[in-house]
Amino acid sequence: PRPNKKNISDSLNRQMDDVRQTVALGLAARSREQIKVRQPLSKITVRSGILNREMQSLAADELNVKEIVINSKIKEEVRLDTVITPKLKEEGQIRELIRQIQGMRKDGNLKAQNKIYLRYSGGQILDEIILKWQKYIQEEVFAKKIEAGSKRKEVFLVEKEIDLDSQKLWLGIKKA
């Protein structure tokens, strides 16, 4: 099939080039600072580029930043705000937890439509964070039920102990 040249927007192509360039520069800055993309940041400042709000939103999603600020007076192409507030740190921990649970689902050969039961056991701080984000976690990992507590005489499809920012967390999942 050949593209219909009437449907090709030069303006949109230029905007997407700006988004790709901004994202590449932002990812390189994250790499230099050794900050994983799963860790949300408050903002990135760029010297030039994306003016369209929709395109800024797209780049912000790719870079996992809350805001893109354009400032032509900065010396570098991009500048990350690397201050990780407690709220941002918590969000990063939850993203990492979700990634781990999704990996466990894969290890257990579960299909996307299979609901799971999740049991976890960690320290008080992690327990409070998970309880606070429980509804979001349930939606993301397709869990019917999430419970705190140590492993009982249950058989889990997949069990794993993970480290979330130097805190141990045991996870067990099975089909719900």
Secondary structure as GFF3:
##gff-version 3
##sequence-region A 1 176
A	DSSP	three_ten_helix	5	7	.	.	.	ID=ss1
A	DSSP	alpha_helix	10	33	.	.	.	ID=ss2
A	DSSP	beta_strand	41	46	.	.	.	ID=ss3
A	DSSP	alpha_helix	53	63	.	.	.	ID=ss4
A	DSSP	beta_strand	65	70	.	.	.	ID=ss5
A	DSSP	beta_strand	78	80	.	.	.	ID=ss6
A	DSSP	alpha_helix	86	107	.	.	.	ID=ss7
A	DSSP	beta_strand	116	122	.	.	.	ID=ss8
A	DSSP	alpha_helix	124	132	.	.	.	ID=ss9
A	DSSP	alpha_helix	134	141	.	.	.	ID=ss10
A	DSSP	beta_strand	143	148	.	.	.	ID=ss11
A	DSSP	beta_strand	158	164	.	.	.	ID=ss12
A	DSSP	beta_strand	167	175	.	.	.	ID=ss13
###
